[in-house]
Amino acid sequence: MAEEKRTRSPRKKPDRIPRQEMPVRSAQDRIQDFEEVALGFDAVLAQKEAQRCLQCPKQPCVDGCPVSVDITGFIHLITEGDFIGAARKIKETNLLPAVCGRVCPQEEQCEQVCVVGKIDEPVAIGRLERFVADYERNQGTVVLPEVAPPSGKKVAIIGSGPAGITVSYELLQAGHKVTIFEALHELGGVLIYGIPEFRLPKKIVAAEIDTIKKLGAEIKLNMLIGKTRTIDQLMNDDGFDAVFIGTGSGLPMFLKLPGENLNGISSANEFLTRVNLMKAYREEYATPVKVGKKVAVFGAGNVAMDAARSAKRVGGDDTEVSIVYRRARDQMPAREEEIHHAEEEGIIFNLLTNPIRFIGDENNHVKEIECVKMELGEPDDSGRRRPITIKGSEHLVEADTVIVALGTMPRKFIAETSPDIKTSDWGTFLVDEESGETSKKGVFAGGDIVTGSATVIQAMGAGRVAAKAIKEYLAEN
Ligand SMILES: Cc1cc2nc3c(=O)[nH]c(=O)nc-3n(C[C@H](O)[C@H](O)[C@H](O)COP(=O)(O)OP(=O)(O)OC[C@H]3O[C@@H](n4cnc5c(N)ncnc54)[C@H](O)[C@@H]3O)c2cc1C
C-alpha cells in the first residue's frame, strides 16, 4: 500500500499558457529601412494570449489604465473570436487603440497590476489591444460613434497631440462644435513628428485621427496660437465658448557646454521632426538630414533611443551610433524594450560618461567631444545614485554628428500672450487637477503642457478629465 502511494504521480496542475511572444523583424533586416519593427499578433496568438486573462472581478488593470479601458471586457470578446466587438469596446474610452497598443508603457500601467503577473508574466494587454485595433482597421469596419444633436457651443482646441485629439473626440460626440488649431502642417503632435515610423507607422496614426475629421471637427493647420491669434482673440472676437490647450512640451533643452553651437549638433526634437514629418530619410524628399559616420546621442530616455535608432537607419551599416549617458544601465529611463531593441540594432552604450566640451574642425563642424568618466555616489533627489566625475579621466570621443536628447520644456508663445494663465517656474500650466481648468475662466489645459514630458496615455487621460469639465462648464455658461 505504502509502495503504491509512493509511485502514484502527484496531482498535476493544469499547464499554464505562457505569455505569447510577438513576432519582430530581425535586427539586421530592420535597420535597413523605417518599416515597423514589431509585427503584431495573429488571431491564433491573440486568442491564446487572451485565454491567460483570469477575468478578475476587481479588474485592477482597468484602474491601472489612465483612460479606464474595459480591459477584461475586450479580452473576453477576443476569447469568443469577436475581434471587432473587442476593438469597439476599447474605443468606448480610447480613440487611439492602435497607437496605445504600440507605444504605451503597459509594464508601468495595466500590465504592472495584472493579477496573472503575480505568479507568471502578466497578460500582454498592449499586444492584444494592438491586434484588435489593427484587425478592425484592416477589415474596414471602423464605425463612427453616435453624436448628440448640435449644442450651439464652440470650443477651440489648441494642439493636436493625444490630449487635444481626445478632448475633440469627446466634445464632438456631445454635439459641440470643435475647431483644432495646430502649429504644424499635420495633425497628431508627437505621434507624428516625434515617435519614429518604425515604432508607430504614421498611416496608422492618421487613420485613427481621421475619426475626428469624420465627426466634423474643423481643422486649422499652420496656426501658431500665441502668435497668429491669442487666446483672448479666440474667446472675445472669434466667439469660442471655451478653450482647451494641449500644446505639449516641445522646447528642447541643451547641455549648455562650450562648442554646442557647432555644425553637426542638433536636438533630438529637431532631428526626429525632420526625419518623421519631413521624411528626410527618403532621398526623393528635398530636405535631407545628414548623419556622419560617428554619431553620439546624449541622454538615455525613450527619445534618445528613438534618435539613436533613427540615426542608425539614416546613416547606414557603416555608421557607428553611441548613446552617451552619465549614469549606468540600471538608471536609464528608457523602456527596457527600447533599450533591448537598440542593443540588438548595434547601438553602442557609452555609459558613466559625461561631455565637458565640443571641439570643431576648420569648418566649424563638430569632430570630437571631450568627456570625463563618472562613478555613482549616493542617491540624489530623484532617488537615483548621483554621478560623480572621476578626476583625471578626461578623454576625447570622436563624433561628426551629435544629437542632444536631454528632455524638453513647454514653449512660451501662449504663456507670454496670456499672462492671466498661471504657470510654474518650468513654464508648465497650473490647472485644477479635477477639471484641468486653468486660472483663466473657460480655459482648460492638459497633457505635457501641464505635466511636462510624460506619456501618450497620460495626455489622453488628462484630455478625458478636461472634456468632462468642459461639458459641465458649457452646460452652465
Ligand atoms: C521622441 C519621443 C518618443 C516618445 N515615445 C513615447 C512612447 O513610446 N510612449 C509614450 O507613451 N509616450 C512617448 N512620448 C511622450 C508622448 O509622445 C507625449 O507625452 C504626448 O505626445 C503628449 O501629448 P500632448 O497632446 O500633451 O502633446 P504633443 O503630442 O506634444 O502635441 C502638442 C501639439 O501642439 C502643437 N502646438 C504647440 N504649440 C502650439 C501653439 N502655440 N499653437 C498651436 N499648436 C501648437 C504642437 O505642434 C503639437 O502638434 C514620446 C515623446 C517623444 C518626443
The ligand as an SDF file (V2000), in Angstrom:
LIG
                    3D

 53 58  0  0  0  0  0  0  0  0999 V2000
   10.5940   61.0690  -29.4980 C   0  0  0  0  0  0  0  0  0  0  0  0
    9.5060   60.8060  -28.4830 C   0  0  0  0  0  0  0  0  0  0  0  0
    9.1540   59.4910  -28.2100 C   0  0  0  0  0  0  0  0  0  0  0  0
    8.1420   59.2330  -27.2910 C   0  0  0  0  0  0  0  0  0  0  0  0
    7.7920   57.9290  -27.0710 N   0  0  0  0  0  0  0  0  0  0  0  0
    6.7270   57.6650  -26.2740 C   0  0  0  0  0  0  0  0  0  0  0  0
    6.2710   56.3250  -26.1030 C   0  0  0  0  0  0  0  0  0  0  0  0
    6.8270   55.3810  -26.6470 O   0  0  0  0  0  0  0  0  0  0  0  0
    5.1830   56.1180  -25.3080 N   0  0  0  0  0  0  0  0  0  0  0  0
    4.5200   57.1500  -24.6970 C   0  0  0  0  0  0  0  0  0  0  0  0
    3.5130   56.9080  -24.0410 O   0  0  0  0  0  0  0  0  0  0  0  0
    4.9500   58.4250  -24.8120 N   0  0  0  0  0  0  0  0  0  0  0  0
    6.0290   58.7040  -25.5920 C   0  0  0  0  0  0  0  0  0  0  0  0
    6.4610   60.0010  -25.7310 N   0  0  0  0  0  0  0  0  0  0  0  0
    5.7490   61.0750  -24.9910 C   0  0  0  0  0  0  0  0  0  0  0  0
    4.4030   61.3850  -25.6270 C   0  0  0  0  0  0  0  0  0  0  0  0
    4.5030   61.3990  -27.0120 O   0  0  0  0  0  0  0  0  0  0  0  0
    3.8580   62.6930  -25.0890 C   0  0  0  0  0  0  0  0  0  0  0  0
    3.7580   62.5720  -23.6830 O   0  0  0  0  0  0  0  0  0  0  0  0
    2.4830   63.0190  -25.6660 C   0  0  0  0  0  0  0  0  0  0  0  0
    2.5200   63.0890  -27.0780 O   0  0  0  0  0  0  0  0  0  0  0  0
    1.9560   64.3420  -25.1020 C   0  0  0  0  0  0  0  0  0  0  0  0
    0.7510   64.6530  -25.7400 O   0  0  0  0  0  0  0  0  0  0  0  0
    0.2100   66.1500  -25.8110 P   0  0  0  0  0  0  0  0  0  0  0  0
   -1.0720   66.0690  -26.5380 O   0  0  0  0  0  0  0  0  0  0  0  0
    0.2400   66.7360  -24.4570 O   0  0  0  0  0  0  0  0  0  0  0  0
    1.2860   66.9710  -26.6580 O   0  0  0  0  0  0  0  0  0  0  0  0
    2.0120   66.7370  -28.0720 P   0  0  0  0  0  0  0  0  0  0  0  0
    1.9350   65.3470  -28.5520 O   0  0  0  0  0  0  0  0  0  0  0  0
    3.3620   67.3350  -27.8810 O   0  0  0  0  0  0  0  0  0  0  0  0
    1.1770   67.6490  -29.0560 O   0  0  0  0  0  0  0  0  0  0  0  0
    1.1550   69.0540  -28.9190 C   0  0  0  0  0  0  0  0  0  0  0  0
    0.7580   69.6640  -30.2500 C   0  0  0  0  0  0  0  0  0  0  0  0
    0.5280   71.0470  -30.0570 O   0  0  0  0  0  0  0  0  0  0  0  0
    1.0900   71.7890  -31.1360 C   0  0  0  0  0  0  0  0  0  0  0  0
    1.3670   73.1320  -30.6520 N   0  0  0  0  0  0  0  0  0  0  0  0
    2.3210   73.5330  -29.7670 C   0  0  0  0  0  0  0  0  0  0  0  0
    2.2340   74.8430  -29.5410 N   0  0  0  0  0  0  0  0  0  0  0  0
    1.1970   75.3060  -30.2850 C   0  0  0  0  0  0  0  0  0  0  0  0
    0.6070   76.5760  -30.4640 C   0  0  0  0  0  0  0  0  0  0  0  0
    1.0730   77.6420  -29.8020 N   0  0  0  0  0  0  0  0  0  0  0  0
   -0.4310   76.7050  -31.3310 N   0  0  0  0  0  0  0  0  0  0  0  0
   -0.9080   75.6230  -32.0000 C   0  0  0  0  0  0  0  0  0  0  0  0
   -0.3890   74.3860  -31.8480 N   0  0  0  0  0  0  0  0  0  0  0  0
    0.6460   74.2240  -31.0060 C   0  0  0  0  0  0  0  0  0  0  0  0
    2.3340   71.0000  -31.4740 C   0  0  0  0  0  0  0  0  0  0  0  0
    2.7710   71.2770  -32.8030 O   0  0  0  0  0  0  0  0  0  0  0  0
    1.8370   69.5610  -31.3100 C   0  0  0  0  0  0  0  0  0  0  0  0
    1.2800   69.0740  -32.5030 O   0  0  0  0  0  0  0  0  0  0  0  0
    7.4900   60.2990  -26.6180 C   0  0  0  0  0  0  0  0  0  0  0  0
    7.8950   61.6170  -26.8560 C   0  0  0  0  0  0  0  0  0  0  0  0
    8.8820   61.8820  -27.7830 C   0  0  0  0  0  0  0  0  0  0  0  0
    9.2800   63.3060  -28.0490 C   0  0  0  0  0  0  0  0  0  0  0  0
  1  2  1  0
  2  3  1  0
  2 52  2  0
  3  4  2  0
  4  5  1  0
  4 50  1  0
  5  6  2  0
  6  7  1  0
  6 13  1  0
  7  8  2  0
  7  9  1  0
  9 10  1  0
 10 11  2  0
 10 12  1  0
 12 13  2  0
 13 14  1  0
 14 15  1  0
 14 50  1  0
 15 16  1  0
 16 17  1  0
 16 18  1  0
 18 19  1  0
 18 20  1  0
 20 21  1  0
 20 22  1  0
 22 23  1  0
 23 24  1  0
 24 25  2  0
 24 26  1  0
 24 27  1  0
 27 28  1  0
 28 29  2  0
 28 30  1  0
 28 31  1  0
 31 32  1  0
 32 33  1  0
 33 34  1  0
 33 48  1  0
 34 35  1  0
 35 36  1  0
 35 46  1  0
 36 37  1  0
 36 45  1  0
 37 38  2  0
 38 39  1  0
 39 40  1  0
 39 45  2  0
 40 41  1  0
 40 42  2  0
 42 43  1  0
 43 44  2  0
 44 45  1  0
 46 47  1  0
 46 48  1  0
 48 49  1  0
 50 51  2  0
 51 52  1  0
 52 53  1  0
M  END
$$$$
